[in-house]
Amino acid sequence: MEGTPTMLKEIGDFRLTAYLCIMTNLQMYSQFASLPSDLKKEVNDFIEFLKSKNKKSKKIKERQFGYAKDFFKMSEDFNKPLEDFKEYM
């Protein structure tokens, strides 16, 4: 990889990142391709598991009206002036 630093300066950060991701994907694919078929199935199952896990975490539950009803209690004298602040009023 002689001359790489010059090449990296010329292609810029974005392209460098994309290039490195592609190389990583190619390396991962070659590792995957070298596995026996039973292990390939296990890897594929694990990938599907990760995808489903990611989908579940992105799912946002819709809030229900009145969900926190009676969760908080306010005292009867909530709006009365506080004794601590009498001198400022």
Secondary structure, DSSP 4 states (H G I P E B T S, - for coil): -TTHHHHHHHHHHHHHHHHHHHHHHHHHHHHHHTS-HHHHHHHHHHHHHHHHHHHHHHPPPPPPTTTTTTTS---TTTTSPPGGGGGG-
